[in-house]
Amino acid sequence: MSKPVILGLTGSIGMGKSTVATMFAEAGVPVFDADAEVRAMQGPGGELLPAIEAEFPGTTGERGLDRDAVGKLVFAQPDALARLEAIVHPAVARKREAFLIEHASAPMVLFDIPLLFEKGGHTAVDIIIVVSAPAEAQRERVLRRPGMTEEKFAHILQLQVPDAEKRERADHVIDTGSTLDATRAQVLELIEKLRARPS
């Protein structure tokens, strides 16, 4: 039985990755959004809350995970971050397996994974798509986010593989530097190209 071609979508902060993932979904490609799964598992009544509370007492409640409290604990503390990731990553992997089983008959599926290169996820996909935009556009978008500062932005960039390197390692690059229509046209063109590939 043939299985879907797995597309891995990634891109640095502020490059428009979520927008592009939505465009793939609108075009009929099943999308697995790793971040959305994590938010659901850490939200009110989420399945990860007991394990996180046991590891980081006082960080969860009726409203789910207190992201600010956990953020302060893991920000710049690699060992605390590693303990949190040891809870989250296996759970995401299980959700991803279930998603693949559910969409086994689709010609292609998309994994929306922000840290595809950083966490080694690129080895689990068939085709890597990188979303990219000029640095100035990226900076402008990120600094418009509530609570974002130059310092936070610099710290996040430091943790991410540089955009130039991502572009180099990509099978396809989608440029989000101009209009939404131009981006959508690139997405649709790429889907057509991938559908036409000999299996």
N, C-alpha and C positions, 0 to 999 in steps of 0.2 A: 504493500500500500504506500502511495506517495504521501509525503508529509509536507506541510507548508514550508515555503522558503521563509526563514526568520530574518526580518530586517531589524537592525539595531539602530535606533535613533538617539543621537546625543548632540550635545552642544554646550558651550560654556554659559554661565549665567547671563540672562538678558539677551540671548541670541534669537529668541522666538521659537524655542523648541516646542513648547506646549501648543502654540498656535499651529505649527506645522503638523504636530500629532493629530490635532483636531481635524485638519484638512485631510489627512489620510483616512481618519474614521468616517468623515463625510463622504469620502470616495468609496466607502465600502470595505476598507481594510480593517480587520479586527485589531484593536490596539490594547496592549497591556501597559497600563500606566503604573509603574512601580511606586511613584510618590503617592498617587491616589490610594493605592492599596495600603501603604504605610499609614496614611492619614486615617483611613477607615479603621485599621486595627488599633490605632492609638486614640481614636475618638471615644465618645461616650459609650460605655459598655464594650469597648474594643477587646479583642481576645488577647492582646499583648499586655494589657494594663497590669494584671497580677504579677507577671514576671518583672516588669519594669519597676513596679512599686517595691517588690522584694529587693531589687538591686539598688534602687535609688528612692529610699523612703521619703514620702511627703511630696512626690512629684506628680501623683495622679489623684483624680477625684471624680465627682459625678460628671464633670464636663470633659472627662478624658485626661489625656496627658497635658500637664502644664509645660508647654513647649519652651517658655521663657526660663522656667526653673531648670529644666533639663539642659537647655542651651547654655546656661551659665555654668553648669557642672562640667559639660563636655567641651566647651569652647577652650581651645588651647590646652586640653588635658587628654593626650592620646590614649592613656590607659582607660579612662572613664568612657571615652568614645568607643573604644574596642569592646568594652563590656556591653554597651548599648547595642552595638552592631551585631554582637553574638546572639542577641535576643531577636533583633529585627530581620537580619538577612536570611536565616533559615526559613522563617515564616513567609517571607516574600518569595523564596524559591519554591515553596509548596504551592503558593497561589499561582505562580507562573506555570508550574507543571499542570495544574488543574485547567488553566486557561488553554494550554496547548492541546490537552485532551478534548476540551470543549470545541475547539476550532480545528480539529485534525483534518477536516475535509476542505478547509480554505486554501486557495492557491498560495497566499502569503499572509503573514501576520507581522505586526510591528511591535517591538519592545521599546517603550519610551523609557530610557535609562540615563538619567543625568550624568552619573559617574561611570560610564561604560568602560572607558580606558583605565580610570583610576582604580576601579575595583576588579578589573580583570574580566568583566562581563563580555568584552569583545570576542572572547574565545567561544562563547555560546551562541553566536549569531552567524548567519551566512553572509550577510551584506551589511556594511556599515555606512550609515547616512549621517553626515555631520551638518548641523544647522549653523550658519555663520553670518556675521554682519560686520561692517567696519567698526573698529574699536571705539570710535567717537559715538556711534549710534548705540553701541552696547552700553557704554558708560552713562549716556543720557537716560536710557531706559531703566537701568538698575538704580540710579540715584533718585529716580521718581518714585521708587517703591517706599511705602511707609516704613519709617524706622531705619532706613538704610543710611549709612554714613560712608564717607570716603575710606575710613579705616576698615569698616566691615567689608566693603567691596574689595579692598586690597587684600584682605585676609582670605576671602573666598577665592579670588583669582590665584592666590599662592597655592591653594589646595588643589586647583584644577590643572589638568594638562593644558598647556598653552594652545590657543586657538590655531595658530599656524601648524603646530604638530598634529592636532586633530584633523585638520584639512588634509594634511599629507597622508595620514593613515586611513582616510575615508575612501570608500569605493565611489561614493557620490556626495557632492556638496550642494546644499540648498542655500542660496544666498537670500537673506531676509532684509537686505539693506535698502530695498526700494519699497514698492507698494505691496499691499496684501494680494492684489490681483496678480502681480508678477510672481509672487511666491507661490500662489495657488497653481499658476500655469506650470511652474517647475515641478510641483508635486504631481500633478496629473500626467505630465510628460514622463516623469520617472516611473509612475505606476504602469503606464502603457508599455514603456521599454522593458520593465521587469516581467510583465505579463507575456510579452512576445519572446522572452528568452526560451531557448530550448531547455526542456527539463532534464 
